[in-house]
């Protein structure tokens, strides 16, 4: 076989192998982005936990174990854009005055995001509702709350950037409990690495507008997304440290961990 022909065949083989590797890397980055994107139009179920070993002004700890189902809805005659309905069911642990702890169901949160832009920078906005389902006063507000949620996401092969904003105000509930008004802002930065690994920062900035307290955590963690059949699994852990705060009883540092499952896409 002529040398030039052999060289051409080897070059073609190396090129094909490189294209296969590049395609596989793209698929893994796409899987990570889909699993981490709150505006992905696929059903999902997330199991997550926020564990706070220490609060400012206290040696107590807290925990919030979250069950988060997400259901996408196709455009219809009444609503002409896709919708993403997400629920959050918390099982929380909070300190009591006597030094013991109370664990039980917290307040359930629901929001319905209308996806207004699907390409480029995705944008979504919609109503939210918090239901006073807590099994103990220490685990919830005792108030019905309503508000609005907004999401912006921009994804590339290398990274996923976005922000989730939620504002809510109480409008009914136990008259003996104080009025509630809060704002949360969650910037999220996902940097994709080879083989489905990624770095993440997703701390939630929380502002209690009624009591004039706030805390701003900064997180740095890692995770890995992989696919089994048509389901994307995504496991992660992210320590978060509060870099600014006002008021006592807010988290000093937190460990956020979870397993996300995205179905069918």
N, C-alpha and C positions, 0 to 999 in steps of 0.2 A: 504494500500500500504506500503510495507516495507520501513523503513527509508532510507536505502542505495539507493534503487531505486529512491525515491523521490529526494534525494540529487543529484543523478546522472542526473536526468531530469532537475533540477534547474540549475545545473552547465552547462549542454548542452545549456539551454535557454540563460543563461548569456553569454556564449561563442558565440552563434549565434548572439545575439544582439551586442556584441562587434565587431564581424566581419562585420556586416552591417554598424555600425558607422565608422569603419576603412575604409571600401570601399567607403562610402559617403565622408569621409574626403579626401581620395585619389582622387576621382573624382573632388572635388572642387579645390584641389591643381593642378590637371592636367589642369582644365579649366583656372586657373590663369596663369599657365605657357604657355599654348597655346596662350592666348591673349597677353601676354607680350613678346613672342618670335618672333623676326623679321624673323627667319628662319622657322616658322611654315608654312607648305604647305597647307594653306587654304586661300580662298578669305577673305578680310577684308576691312573695311572702318573706318578710324579714324578721329575724330573731336577733334582738340587740339588747345590750345592757350598758347602762351608765353607772359605774361604781365610784363613789366619792369617799375616799378614806378620811378626809379632813375638811372641815368647814372653817371659814374665818370666824373667829370668836368662839369656837367650840371644838372639843375633841371628838365630837360625835361623827358618825359616818352615815351616808345615805346610799340607796340603790334604787334604780328604776329599770326593771326588766320589761322590755317593750315587744309586743307582738304587732307587726305592721303589715296587714294585707293591702295590696294595691290592685284595683280593677280598672282596666281601660274600657271606655265606651266609645263606639263608633259614632260618627256624625249621623244625625237623624233629621226629620222634618222640623222638629221643635228647636233643636240645637244643631247648628250647621257645622260645628267644629268638633274634633275629638275631645273627650273628657278623660281625666285621670282622677279616680276617687281613691283616697287613701285614708285608712283608719289607723289609729294608734291606741292600743289597749295596754295600759301600764299596770304592772304589779310592783308596788313601791314599798320601800322600807324607810321609816322615818323615826327619829328619836322621840321618846316621851320625856316629860318633865322629871320623872322619877329615875331616869337613867336607862330604862329598858327601851325596847324598840317595838314598833307596830308595823306589821306587814299585811298588805291586802291590796284589793283593787283600787286604782286611782281613777281620776276623771278621764273618760274616753274622749278623744279628739278625732274629728272628721273634717276633711276638706275635699272640695271638688274643683279641680283645676281645669279651666277651658284652655286648650292648646291653641293659641292665636297665631303662632308662627312655628312651622315644623322644620324649615331648612335654615342653614346658616346659624345665627344665634337664635335658639328656640326661646319662645316667650309664652308664659301661661299665667293666668290669674283666675281667681274664683273665691267663693265664700267658704268660710270655715265655721265649725260649731264645736264647742266643748260641752259635754254632758256631765252633770255632777253625779257620777256613779260611785264615788269613793266610799269604801266600806267603813272608814273612820275619818273624823274631821281633820286629823293630821295628814291625811293622804290626798286631800283635795280642797277645793275652795268653797264647796257648798253652793256654787253659783252656776247658772246657765250662762254661757258666754258665746258671743257671735263676733265675726270679724271678716277679714279678708286675707288671702294668701297670694303671693306672687312669686314666680320662679323665672329665672333667666339662666340658660345653659349654652355654652359654646364648646363643642367637642372637636378635637383633631386626633390623628393617630398618636401623637405624642402626649396629649394632655386633655383633661376635661376641667373647665372652669365654670363656676356658676354662683348663684346666690338664691337662697330661699328666705323670703320675708313673711312674717305672720304678725298681724295685729288683731287683738280681740278685746272686747269690753263686756262686762257682765250686764245682764238685762233682767234677770229673774233669779229666784232661788231663796235660800234661807235668809230671812230679814236680819237675823242676828249676826250674820257673817259680813265682813267688810266688802265694799265694792272692789272689783278687780279690773285692772286695765294693764295689759302687757304688750310688749313688742319684742320679737326675736328676729335676729338677722343671722343667717348661717351661710357665710362664704365657704365654698368648698373648692379645693385644689387637688386634682388627681394627676400625678405624673406617671405615665406608663413606662414600665421596664420590660425586658425580655421575659418570655415564657409566662405571660399573664400576671407577673408581679407588678406592683405599683406602690408609690408613696402617696400619702394622703394627709390632708389637713382640713378638718370639718367642724371646728369648734363653733358652738352656738352662742352668739352674743345675746344676753338676756337682760331686758330692761323692765323693771316693775315700775310703771308710770304712776301708779297710785301711791306707792310708798317711797318713791324716789330712791330706789336702789338699783344697782346693776352689777353685772360681772361680764368680763370679756376674756374667754379662754383662747389660747393658741395651742393647736395640736400638731403633732408630727408622729405619724404611724405608717404602717405598711399592711398590704393585703395581697391576696392572690385570687384571681378568677380562673375557673376552669369549667369545661363543658362535659356533661354526662348526658348523652342522647340529645334531647332538645332543651335541657335545663342547664342554665348557667349558675354555678355555685360561686360564691364570693365570700371568703373568710378574711377578717381583718382585726387588728387591734391598734388603738390610737391613744396614747397618753396625752392628756391635755392639762396645761397649767394656766391658771388665771393670771393674766398680766396686768389687769386693771380692774378695780372694783370699788363699790361704794356701799357701805352697809355690812352688817354682820349676818351670819347664817348662810352665806353664799359659798359655793365650792372653792376651795383653795387649789385642789388639783383633782383630776378625774381620769379614770381609765374607761374608754369607750371601746367595746368589742362587739362583734356580731357575725352572723351568717346570713347572707342574702341569697335568695333563690329566685331566679327569673325564668319564667316558663314560656316555652313555645317559640322563642325568637333568639 
